[in-house]
Amino acid sequence: MKNVLFLDDVDDRWEAFKSNLPSQYQAFRAKNAYEAIGLLSTETFDAVFLDHDLPDIHVSNGLSVAMFLAVCAHQFRELKIVIHSRNYYGNKSMCKVLPNAISWPGVWDFPAEIDRLLNN
């Protein structure tokens, strides 16, 4: 079983993502940057899907997680990173920090794309 981390505070997106995730993946959810960094520090993931706008946006957001991944890049060389934020400027700023990340706003609604992204 492969592990996938989904960072998003919106329950409907989480449910859509989980229901569209291929069966060979186990989904973990973080609702804020602190939870995501904690999970990335203690678990092994094959892919991570990042949102930008989170409840504590003025303290930390998806960009905080992107910066953590960039600083610890040697630990996450094999990690597939997808930025799914629909916030145009937030998405762009995360892509600058993680130039090898894939930007796909709203990917949780496209089961075939989730499968393609995870298996390429």
Buried (B, 14 or more C-beta within 10 A) or exposed (E): EEBBBBBBBBEEBBEBBBEBBEEEBEBBBBBBBBBBBEBBEEEEBBBBBBBBBBEEBEEBBBBBBBBBBBEEEEEBEEBBBBBBBEBEEBBEBBBEBBEEBBBBBEBBEBBEBBBEBBEE
